[in-house]
Amino acid sequence: MNGKEKITENTSTHEHISSYAEHFGTWVALILLTLMTVFISTFGADLRTLTVATALLIATVKALAVALYFMHLKYDAKIYRAWMIIVMALFVFFLFMVTLDYITR
């Protein structure tokens, strides 16, 4: 290779521009899920253990919405989605193990 040849990289960048409607819909969903969490923690005191499980489920859905839309995982490569699933599965596993430890004491 002599100094006169150009080296060009074959990279393609794929940009995704989210619409305002998509961002607004995600924001409304997050606000509604937050209101659900507040409602359950305030008025769902009779549910006891189910209140915590419901709050954790709502928090997981909110985290998934933020990851998919605001972190753009919905439009990224599949490997990132696979890593997200692995991390969520490990989180559920560790949460289950901690719950088992707590119950058996």
N, C-alpha and C positions, 0 to 999 in steps of 0.2 A: 504494500500500500504506500503510494507516494503521497506527498503533502498536498497534491492538487485535487484529490478526490474528496468529495463532501460526504460526511457521515450524517445520515438522516435517521432519526428514530421513527419507527412506525408506531406511534402512539395515537390512540384515538380517545378523546375525552368526550364523555357523554354527560351533558349537563341536563338536569331536570329542573324546570322552573315550576314551582308549585303555584297554584292559583290562589287568589285571595279567598275564594269560597272554601277551598280545602283547608286553609289555615284557620278561617273563621269557624268552620265545622269542627275542627279538632279542638279549638279553644272552647267552644260551647260544650263539647263532650267532656272536656276536662273540668269545666266549671260545674256541670251537672254531676259528675262523679264526685267532686269535692263536696258538693251539697249533700249527696247521698251519704258520704262518710260522716259528715257532721250530724245529719239526721239520725243515722244509726247509732252513733256514739252518744247522742243526747237523749233520744227517745227509745232506743233499743236496749235499755238497761236490763230488761227482763230476759234477754237472750243469753246473757252471761258469756259463755265460751264462744257461742256462735257469733257474737258481736265482733270479737277479735278476728275470727276467721273471715267474716264478711269484710271487715276493714282491710285485711291483708289481700283479699281477692280484688277489691276495688283498687287498692294501691298497685297491684300487679297489672291490672288493666290500664291504669293511668301511665305506668312506666312503659308499657308496651306501646301505647299511643304516642308517647313522647319519642320513643326510640324509632318507631316506624316513620313518623311524619316530620318531626323537627330535626332528628338526626339523619334523616333520609335513608334509613335502612330498607325502606320499601323499594327504593330504586337502585340500591347498590347491588354488588355481586352477591350471589347465593352463599358464598362462604361466610359472609358476615351474618347472614340470617342463621346459618348453621351454628356459628359460635354463640349467637344470642340464645338459641334453643338449648344448647349445651349448658350455658350459664344458668338459664332459668331452671333447667332440670336439676342441676346441682343445688340451686337455692331451695327448690322444693324438697329434695332429698335431705339436706341439712336441717331444714325446718321440721321435717317429719322426725328426724332423729332427735332433735332437741325436745320436741313434743313428747316423744316416747320416754326420754330421760326424765322429763318433768312429771309425767304421769306415774312412773314407777317409783318415785321417791316417796 
